[in-house]
């Protein structure tokens, strides 16, 4: 895994983002009735497999928890991340 990245929340664009190797990584969302719908996660191809997507998702989930939002993973990567991290299961929208 490479060095940690600085993830920022860009509410105007409805996403968490980070500059990664000159490209932009994003975890996009929609907020609907108090549920954070995580719709898409993407990092630059040359940065895949280095934990950057996980850092973006972790930031989104931490924000959801802090705001009291339930989460619905519509992105396959987010769904897999949440399966691998049981401590996030309580965030899942029922």
C-alpha positions as CSV (number, residue, x, y, z in Angstrom):
1,X,0.0,0.0,0.0
2,X,1.3,3.4,-0.8
3,X,1.3,6.5,1.4
4,X,-2.0,7.7,2.8
5,X,-4.0,10.1,0.6
6,X,-5.9,13.2,1.6
7,X,-9.6,12.6,1.0
8,X,-11.9,15.7,0.9
9,X,-15.6,15.9,1.0
10,X,-17.0,17.9,-2.0
11,X,-20.7,18.3,-1.1
12,X,-21.3,20.5,-4.1
13,X,-20.4,17.6,-6.4
14,X,-21.9,14.9,-4.0
15,X,-18.6,13.0,-3.7
16,X,-15.5,12.3,-1.7
17,X,-12.4,12.9,-3.7
18,X,-8.6,12.7,-3.6
19,X,-5.9,13.7,-6.0
20,X,-4.0,10.4,-6.7
21,X,-0.9,10.4,-8.9
22,X,-2.1,13.4,-10.8
23,X,-5.6,11.9,-11.4
24,X,-8.8,12.2,-9.4
25,X,-10.3,9.4,-7.3
26,X,-13.9,9.7,-6.3
27,X,-16.6,8.0,-4.2
28,X,-19.9,9.5,-5.4
29,X,-23.1,9.5,-3.6
30,X,-26.7,10.7,-3.4
31,X,-28.5,11.6,-0.2
32,X,-32.1,10.5,-0.3
33,X,-34.4,10.6,2.8
34,X,-31.5,10.4,5.2
35,X,-29.9,7.4,3.4
36,X,-26.5,7.8,1.8
37,X,-26.6,6.0,-1.5
38,X,-23.0,5.3,-2.5
39,X,-23.3,5.1,-6.3
40,X,-19.8,4.9,-7.8
41,X,-16.1,4.6,-6.7
42,X,-13.3,5.1,-9.1
43,X,-9.5,5.7,-8.9
44,X,-7.0,6.3,-11.7
45,X,-6.1,2.9,-13.4
46,X,-2.4,3.3,-12.4
47,X,-3.5,3.6,-8.7
48,X,-5.7,0.6,-8.5
49,X,-4.8,-2.0,-5.9
50,X,-3.1,0.5,-3.6
51,X,-5.9,1.0,-1.0
52,X,-7.0,4.4,-2.4
53,X,-10.5,3.3,-3.2
54,X,-10.8,1.9,0.3
55,X,-9.6,5.3,1.8
56,X,-12.4,7.1,-0.2
57,X,-15.1,4.6,0.9
58,X,-13.8,4.8,4.5
59,X,-14.1,8.6,4.5
60,X,-17.7,8.4,3.1
61,X,-18.7,5.8,5.7
62,X,-17.1,7.8,8.5
63,X,-19.0,10.9,7.4
64,X,-22.3,8.9,7.1
65,X,-21.8,7.7,10.7
66,X,-21.0,11.2,12.0
67,X,-24.1,12.6,10.3
68,X,-26.4,9.7,11.5
69,X,-27.1,8.5,7.9
70,X,-27.8,4.9,7.0
71,X,-25.9,3.7,3.9
72,X,-27.1,1.8,0.8
73,X,-24.2,0.6,-1.3
74,X,-25.2,0.8,-4.9
75,X,-21.6,0.5,-6.0
76,X,-20.2,-3.1,-6.1
77,X,-16.9,-1.9,-4.6
78,X,-18.6,-0.3,-1.6
79,X,-20.7,-3.4,-1.1
80,X,-17.6,-5.6,-1.1
81,X,-15.8,-3.2,1.2
82,X,-18.7,-3.3,3.7
83,X,-18.7,-7.1,3.5
84,X,-15.0,-7.2,4.3
85,X,-15.4,-4.8,7.2
86,X,-18.0,-6.1,9.6
87,X,-17.7,-2.9,11.8
88,X,-19.6,-1.1,9.0
89,X,-22.6,-3.4,8.9
90,X,-24.6,-1.3,11.4
91,X,-24.6,1.5,8.8
92,X,-26.6,-0.6,6.3
93,X,-30.0,0.8,5.6
94,X,-32.7,-1.7,6.6
